């Protein structure tokens, strides 16, 4: 496997460390990611003791050629998209570290951990207030959205 | 078959009234974990001898010999006394947990010692048939003759540390108490103990291969990615933590992390698109005058060494190597020219006789400098040759031993030769350039300096000076000579000879020939061509 894109080596390392010590309740679909490192599918279990206990979610990570300087494109996919004030019904996530607060020092593991904690700290299951409007009008790529991070508590 | 009773498998218990240091608990002495066993026992810092340690056996034991290691690191117990608690036969064998009080029990001293340079004590039965293996540097003693019967029926062993070397903390590295269940024990108890011991031993025997297999597995796991990527051989410290590539110019960040300069620049480019100032990617704290990234030259040299040694490997072919030669030469050049300029200033300020000497001096020093360069050049070349020949020799010697390895090595040597050749030529070129440039600047500098000298040097100075544009601007307006210039109030220049001519022709009203402005001889100033 020759590393052509500059991000390949980093992704390979991240995959290895992810497989070695995955965050609790999170597994990477290594069959799918093994073929193409630029798209990862991550399975996530709702943390026990939270509103999402027992639920299973799927996250899709898409890495651009500028990764790790540019943030990955992270969306929920599959049948079960968590009902959460920061997750739109099309799977887009309103999380600052996925766009402007991204740092190359972050990794897939830390992003997964952030999303797990975002879900875990939720107190009421509901969609974002502007969900229906956003889902109709938004770009396919959540990074193209100009997010307004109005809530720091969750 | 002898059993080591100082082992948790045979239900031995250990206790002491003394507090032990954290991590150096008494239980280490019984532990089966080699890591714990390695540490041994250390009393807490404030504990002074005597310290007693009691080893209670599950049944009565016929002790054959006792081994005590007394050094933990630099802590050493050097005065030991050993006692055995004994009881009459029938009491313990039947009911192991019912203590009979003082009735049938007695405490007997089985031995004592004062260690000097020895690292431990071995107490043994005088009549012990098979000679136990004595660890090196051990003091060997027999049990006290009076304790002969007591050691055959011991229910517990007490080790009393009554003195420590250099007033260190009471310490015991390890204890081994070898023996068999006493004859007074019931058959069941004896069988149980030997079963326990056998099982424990089989575990111990089984452990090494298990560990080896685990190691192998680990190694296999490690080697898998190596075969795919051939990347794991690179030490982690050489890799940029963000891009995971080998660093070309490692920079230490204020957070202490080291990343490549290119990564930092890229990161700061991205940060600037968000309107943020350059900062540490790990902390997000922006750089200031006192808080910024500095190059890690030590790491850089280690990376370079690694790359030179492993440069033949495929995966290192694309790795960028930055060599800062050009800048270095430039700085030397600047340094030298500034020196020349200083000399120039000095010359123009001083009187004529000293001028010649110091001019001569500058010339000399320049030639010395040149010599220095050529010398260093030649030495560096020699050095290169030496190292190359050394490598070749290495190759030859290896050749005799192992052909395969030699091939690899030779390849690496060839690579090294190639790279060093490249490096040599490049450095040679740069040196040559440098030399030429230096010569040019020196020539012009000396020329301009010499141009300030009086007429006896004029002929020699003029040709070189006439090339110099700067000095062309500062030339006499009448004869175009550049030596010994004077400036008129109108800031036009005249040389001394023309000025003298003028002053002899018209005493009072001298006029500048360019602007026809009249001037007095008192207004004329010496012009220094700096």
Interface residues (C-beta under 8 A of the other chain):
Chain A: X1 X3 X6 X7 X9 X10 X12 X13 X16 X66 X68 X69 X70 X100 X103 X104 X105
Chain B: X225 X228 X229 X231 X241 X242 X243 X244 X245 X263 X266 X267 X269 X270 X274 X281 X282 X284
